[in-house]
């Protein structure tokens, strides 16, 4: 591979440095804005190239030493070589660029970024497991960068310390099972024991869900019980899809996380979706409530409500909330969580395919005062097209949109602003995944 030299201008939405050479964009892995680096080209196309930095000739003041010894091989992180301030600034730029380029909109104000812990924040993770005799036996960890191979990991600094310290022990545990070749993954979920939100310091719970493709032997079961007892973790078994996950040892109730500012506890199963970064999620919910400003007696919709992460705090403010989700099972779980928090009188949950929303499908739930939209990466374009126009007497005073994909947020913002007549009042980033290029954001649209 030929070596060339380029100057880095910015970061792209995958955390790569962006340079220009011979009229083409060059995306450089491992490079930061303001740096001059030597590169080796990995892929060459007519309009762009992908390369990696081989030497830093002039470094950025924002360059730091990666904390993890596996950085560069493991695909879990892409930005450990950048300071936290640069990471957040780059994500803010990705958001602004997407809104301008895709949505042709600009927020009236930029919100301060939402920060949280930079390390040990990942309370949910899916670890791959492979038995690879050529690499010394069982591997447990994330995939290698751009590869289906499992990284040879001994530690992970974005996982909680308890889980990171268990990685070598998990390798030994699986290696000792009769079905070591039939355990493809271990899912990690960290939470608390379900309890009232104001009962003092939480008791952390670390759950490990072993996906097994064959039944365990009696000896296997003994090994798993001993591991759970020795290390103070909950072991779950999953024999099929996520819904088959069940406690194995000890046989305890689901986990929970608390939103203490709102007096809310959210029980969840370890394979159910919750935000990865619980500390940042608490700040995100606070930010969302501040922007939405729910008030007693208002009718508010929570679209893509999940287990009630936003629904329950909205209801705690005295508003009447309709939560929409796509699966009956999730709706049942949301009702259970509302019951746990004594909020059944203020909530209603509805099973609905929001990706096929229409004016007619929303009609029975109108009028609404406000709405919160928290879609998956695909966004919510059909839903926002179906919302009442600003000039409709049933239009919404405020819409808070929580996004995990700046591109689909920008696309949907274009609909809300240019077709539905709302104004993009504010937007900002939420650093839910430090050391990765993943951009979480929140936006406020007003009538």
C-alpha positions in Angstrom: 0.0 0.0 0.0 1.4 3.4 -1.0 2.0 6.0 1.7 0.9 9.6 1.3 0.6 12.7 3.6 -2.6 14.6 4.3 -3.9 17.3 6.6 -7.1 16.5 8.5 -9.9 19.0 8.5 -12.7 17.4 10.5 -14.2 14.1 11.7 -16.9 12.3 9.9 -19.9 10.5 11.4 -17.9 7.3 11.9 -15.1 9.0 13.8 -12.6 9.1 10.9 -10.5 12.1 10.0 -11.5 13.9 6.8 -8.9 15.3 4.4 -8.8 16.2 0.8 -6.3 15.1 -1.7 -6.2 15.3 -5.5 -9.8 16.6 -5.5 -11.1 13.6 -3.5 -12.3 13.2 0.1 -10.0 11.0 2.1 -11.4 9.3 5.3 -8.6 8.4 7.6 -9.0 6.0 10.5 -7.1 7.1 13.6 -6.6 10.7 12.6 -7.9 13.9 14.3 -8.7 17.4 13.1 -5.7 19.7 12.8 -3.3 16.8 12.4 -0.9 16.1 9.5 -0.6 12.3 9.1 1.0 9.8 6.8 -1.6 7.4 5.5 -1.9 4.0 3.9 -4.8 3.7 1.5 -7.2 0.8 2.2 -9.9 1.5 -0.4 -9.8 3.7 -3.5 -12.9 4.9 -5.3 -13.4 7.5 -8.0 -14.7 10.2 -5.6 -13.2 9.2 -2.2 -10.6 7.1 -0.5 -10.5 5.2 2.9 -7.2 5.1 4.6 -5.6 4.6 8.0 -3.0 6.8 9.7 0.4 5.1 9.8 2.3 8.0 11.5 1.2 11.3 13.1 3.6 13.9 11.8 1.9 16.9 13.6 -0.4 15.9 16.4 -3.5 17.6 17.8 -3.6 18.9 21.3 -6.8 16.9 21.7 -5.0 13.6 21.1 -4.8 11.4 24.2 -3.4 8.0 24.9 -6.1 5.4 24.6 -6.9 3.9 28.0 -7.7 0.4 26.7 -4.9 -1.9 25.5 -7.3 -3.5 23.0 -8.1 -0.1 21.3 -7.5 -0.4 17.5 -8.3 -4.1 17.4 -11.6 -4.3 19.3 -14.4 -2.7 17.4 -16.2 -1.5 20.5 -14.6 2.0 20.5 -13.4 4.2 17.7 -12.4 7.5 19.5 -10.4 6.7 22.6 -7.5 8.6 21.0 -9.5 11.8 21.2 -10.3 13.9 24.2 -13.8 13.9 25.5 -14.3 17.5 24.6 -13.3 16.8 21.0 -15.6 13.8 20.8 -18.6 15.9 21.9 -17.7 18.8 19.6 -17.4 16.4 16.7 -20.8 14.9 17.5 -22.4 18.4 17.7 -21.0 19.2 14.3 -22.4 15.9 12.8 -25.8 16.9 14.1 -25.7 20.4 12.8 -24.4 19.3 9.4 -27.1 16.7 9.1 -29.9 19.2 10.0 -28.5 21.7 7.5 -27.6 19.3 4.6 -30.5 16.8 4.9 -33.2 18.7 6.6 -32.4 22.2 5.3 -33.1 23.5 8.9 -31.2 25.1 11.7 -32.1 25.1 15.4 -33.0 28.4 16.9 -30.6 27.6 19.7 -28.0 24.9 20.5 -28.5 23.1 23.7 -25.6 22.4 26.0 -24.3 18.8 25.4 -25.4 16.2 27.9 -22.4 14.5 29.5 -22.0 11.6 31.9 -19.3 9.1 33.0 -16.7 8.5 30.3 -15.7 5.1 31.6 -17.6 2.1 33.0 -20.8 3.5 31.6 -22.0 0.6 29.4 -24.7 -1.1 31.5 -25.9 -3.2 28.5 -23.7 -5.1 26.2 -23.7 -8.2 24.0 -20.5 -10.1 24.2 -19.7 -12.7 21.5 -18.3 -16.0 22.4 -16.2 -18.3 20.2 -14.1 -21.4 20.9 -10.9 -20.8 18.9 -8.2 -23.4 19.7 -5.7 -21.6 17.5 -6.0 -18.5 19.7 -5.8 -20.5 23.0 -9.4 -21.6 23.4 -12.5 -19.6 24.3 -12.7 -15.9 23.5 -15.3 -13.6 25.1 -15.7 -10.0 23.9 -16.7 -7.6 21.2 -16.0 -8.2 17.5 -12.7 -7.0 16.0 -13.0 -3.8 13.9 -14.7 -4.6 10.6 -14.6 -8.3 11.3 -16.7 -11.2 12.4 -13.8 -12.4 14.6 -14.1 -12.0 18.4 -11.4 -9.8 19.8 -9.0 -11.4 22.3 -10.0 -9.2 25.2 -8.8 -9.4 28.8 -10.4 -6.1 30.0 -12.8 -3.4 28.8 -12.9 0.1 30.3 -16.4 1.1 29.0 -17.9 -1.9 30.8 -18.5 -1.6 34.6 -15.3 -2.7 36.4 -17.1 -5.8 37.8 -17.9 -7.0 34.3 -14.5 -6.1 32.9 -12.7 -8.0 35.7 -14.9 -11.1 34.9 -13.9 -11.3 31.2 -10.9 -13.8 31.8 -13.0 -15.7 34.2 -15.9 -16.0 31.7 -13.5 -17.5 29.2 -12.4 -20.1 31.8 -16.1 -20.8 32.7 -17.2 -21.4 29.1 -14.2 -23.4 28.3 -15.2 -25.8 31.1 -18.7 -26.4 29.8 -19.6 -29.4 27.7 -21.4 -27.1 25.2 -18.5 -24.6 24.9 -19.0 -24.6 21.1 -22.7 -23.9 21.5 -22.6 -20.7 23.6 -22.6 -17.9 20.9 -23.1 -14.9 23.2 -23.3 -13.6 26.7 -25.6 -10.5 27.2 -24.7 -8.1 30.0 -27.3 -6.1 31.9 -26.6 -4.0 35.0 -29.3 -2.5 37.1 -30.7 -2.5 40.7 -33.2 -4.6 42.6 -36.7 -3.2 42.1 -37.5 -1.0 45.1 -39.0 2.4 45.8 -37.0 5.1 44.3 -36.3 6.9 47.5 -35.1 4.0 49.7 -31.5 5.1 49.9 -28.4 3.8 48.1 -29.2 1.4 45.3 -27.9 -2.1 45.3 -26.2 -2.9 41.9 -27.1 -6.1 40.2 -25.0 -7.6 37.4 -26.9 -10.1 35.2 -25.3 -12.3 32.6 -27.5 -14.0 30.0 -26.0 -17.1 28.4 -27.4 -17.9 25.0 -27.3 -21.7 24.8 -28.0 -23.7 21.6 -28.0 -27.1 23.4 -29.2 -28.2 26.9 -26.8 -28.0 29.8 -25.6 -31.1 31.6 -25.8 -31.4 35.4 -22.1 -30.6 35.6 -22.6 -27.5 33.4 -25.3 -26.3 35.7 -23.1 -26.8 38.8 -20.3 -24.7 37.1 -22.8 -21.9 36.4 -24.2 -21.9 39.9 -20.8 -21.8 41.5 -19.8 -18.9 39.1 -22.8 -16.9 40.1 -22.2 -17.5 43.8 -18.5 -16.8 43.7 -18.8 -13.5 41.8 -22.1 -12.2 43.0 -23.8 -12.1 39.6 -27.2 -13.3 38.3 -27.0 -16.0 35.7 -29.8 -16.2 33.1 -30.3 -18.7 30.3 -31.7 -17.9 26.8 -32.6 -20.9 24.7 -34.2 -19.0 21.8 -35.2 -15.4 21.1 -34.9 -12.6 23.7 -38.3 -13.5 25.2 -36.9 -16.9 26.3 -34.4 -15.5 28.7 -35.2 -16.7 32.2 -33.4 -16.5 35.6 -31.3 -19.6 36.3 -29.3 -18.8 39.5 -30.3 -17.2 41.7 -34.0 -17.2 40.7 -34.8 -13.6 41.3 -37.1 -10.9 40.0 -36.2 -8.6 37.0 -33.7 -5.8 37.3 -34.7 -2.2 37.6 -33.3 1.3 37.1 -34.5 4.4 39.0 -35.3 7.9 37.8 -35.1 9.3 41.3 -35.8 12.9 40.4 -39.2 11.8 39.3 -39.9 9.1 41.9 -40.0 6.5 39.2 -38.6 2.9 39.2 -38.5 1.0 35.8 -38.3 -2.8 36.1 -36.8 -4.5 33.1 -35.5 -7.9 31.9 -31.9 -8.2 30.8 -32.8 -8.7 27.2 -35.3 -5.8 27.1 -34.3 -2.5 25.6 -33.1 0.1 28.0 -30.6 2.9 27.5 -27.0 1.7 27.7 -25.8 4.6 29.8 -28.1 4.9 32.9 -26.4 8.0 34.3 -26.8 9.9 31.0 -30.3 8.6 30.6 -31.3 10.3 33.9 -30.0 13.6 32.5 -31.6 12.9 29.2 -35.0 12.4 30.9 -34.5 15.6 32.9 -33.7 17.5 29.7 -36.7 16.0 27.9 -39.0 17.0 30.7 -37.6 20.5 30.7 -38.2 20.9 27.0 -41.6 19.2 27.0 -42.8 21.0 30.2 -45.6 18.6 30.9 -48.4 20.0 33.1 -51.3 18.6 35.1 -54.3 17.9 33.0 -52.5 18.0 29.6 -52.9 15.2 27.1 -49.5 14.1 25.9 -48.4 11.3 23.5 -45.3 9.2 24.0 -44.5 7.6 20.7 -42.2 4.5 20.8 -42.7 4.5 24.5 -40.9 1.2 25.3 -41.1 0.3 29.0 -42.1 3.8 30.0 -38.7 5.6 30.3 -40.4 9.0 29.4 -44.1 8.0 29.9 -43.8 7.6 33.6 -42.0 10.9 34.4 -44.5 12.7 32.2 -47.4 11.1 34.1 -45.6 12.0 37.4 -46.1 15.6 36.4 -49.8 15.1 36.4 -50.4 14.9 32.6 -52.5 12.2 31.0 -50.2 10.1 28.7 -50.9 7.8 25.8 -47.9 5.6 25.1 -47.6 3.9 21.7 -45.6 0.8 21.0 -45.4 -1.8 18.3 -45.6 -5.0 20.3 -48.3 -6.3 22.6 -45.7 -7.8 25.0 -44.1 -4.3 25.4 -47.5 -2.7 26.1 -48.2 -5.3 28.8 -44.8 -4.6 30.4 -45.4 -0.8 30.2 -48.7 -1.3 32.0 -46.9 -3.4 34.7 -44.4 -0.6 35.2 -47.1 2.0 35.5 -48.8 -0.1 38.1 -45.5 -0.5 40.0 -45.3 3.3 40.2 -49.0 3.9 41.0 -49.6 5.7 37.8 -52.3 3.6 36.1 -54.9 6.4 36.4 -52.8 8.7 34.2 -51.5 6.4 31.5 -52.9 4.4 28.6 -50.8 2.2 26.3 -51.7 1.3 22.8 -50.2 -1.3 20.4 -49.6 0.5 17.1 -47.3 0.2 14.1 -46.0 3.8 14.0 -44.0 3.1 10.8 -47.4 3.0 9.1 -49.1 5.9 11.0 -51.6 8.0 9.1 -53.9 10.9 9.9 -56.7 8.4 10.3 -54.9 6.2 12.7 -54.0 9.1 14.9 -57.5 10.7 14.8 -59.0 8.7 17.7 -56.3 10.1 20.0 -56.6 13.7 19.2 -56.5 16.4 20.4 -53.1 16.2 22.0 -51.3 19.1 23.7 -47.8 17.8 23.2 -45.8 14.7 22.1 -42.5 13.0 22.7 -41.0 10.9 19.9 -38.2 8.4 20.6 -37.9 6.2 17.6 -35.2 3.6 16.6 -32.6 4.4 14.0 -35.2 4.3 11.2 -36.8 7.4 12.5 -40.5 8.3 12.4 -41.2 9.8 9.0 -44.7 8.4 8.5 -45.6 9.4 12.1 -44.5 13.1 11.7 -46.3 13.3 8.3 -49.5 12.2 10.2 -49.3 14.8 12.9 -51.7 17.8 12.7 -50.4 20.8 10.8 -49.5 23.9 12.8 -52.5 25.7 11.5 -54.9 22.9 12.6 -56.7 23.8 15.8 -55.6 20.4 17.1 -51.9 21.1 16.5 -49.3 20.3 19.2 -47.8 23.1 21.2 -44.5 21.2 21.6 -42.8 18.1 20.1 -39.7 16.7 21.8 -37.8 14.3 19.5 -35.1 12.0 21.0 -32.9 10.5 18.2 -30.2 7.9 17.9 -29.5 8.8 14.2 -28.8 12.4 13.1 -29.7 11.5 9.5 -33.2 10.3 10.2 -33.8 13.1 12.7 -32.8 15.6 10.0 -35.1 14.0 7.5 -38.0 14.0 9.9 -37.2 17.6 11.0 -37.6 18.6 7.3 -41.1 17.2 7.4 -42.1 18.9 10.7 -40.7 22.3 9.6 -41.3 22.5 5.8 -44.5 20.4 5.6 -46.2 20.5 9.1 -45.3 24.1 9.8 -43.5 23.7 13.1 -40.3 25.5 14.2 -37.1 23.8 15.2 -36.6 25.7 18.4 -33.6 23.9 19.9 -31.3 20.8 19.4 -28.2 19.3 21.0 -26.2 16.2 21.4 -26.4 13.6 24.2 -23.1 11.8 24.7 -24.7 8.4 25.5 -21.7 6.4 24.1 -18.4 8.0 24.9 -15.4 6.9 22.8 -17.7 5.9 19.9 -18.9 7.9 16.9 -22.6 7.1 17.9 -24.6 10.4 18.0 -27.6 10.6 20.3 -29.5 13.9 20.2 -32.6 15.7 21.3 -34.6 18.4 19.5 -37.6 20.6 20.4 -40.2 21.6 17.8 -42.8 24.3 18.7 -46.0 25.5 17.1 
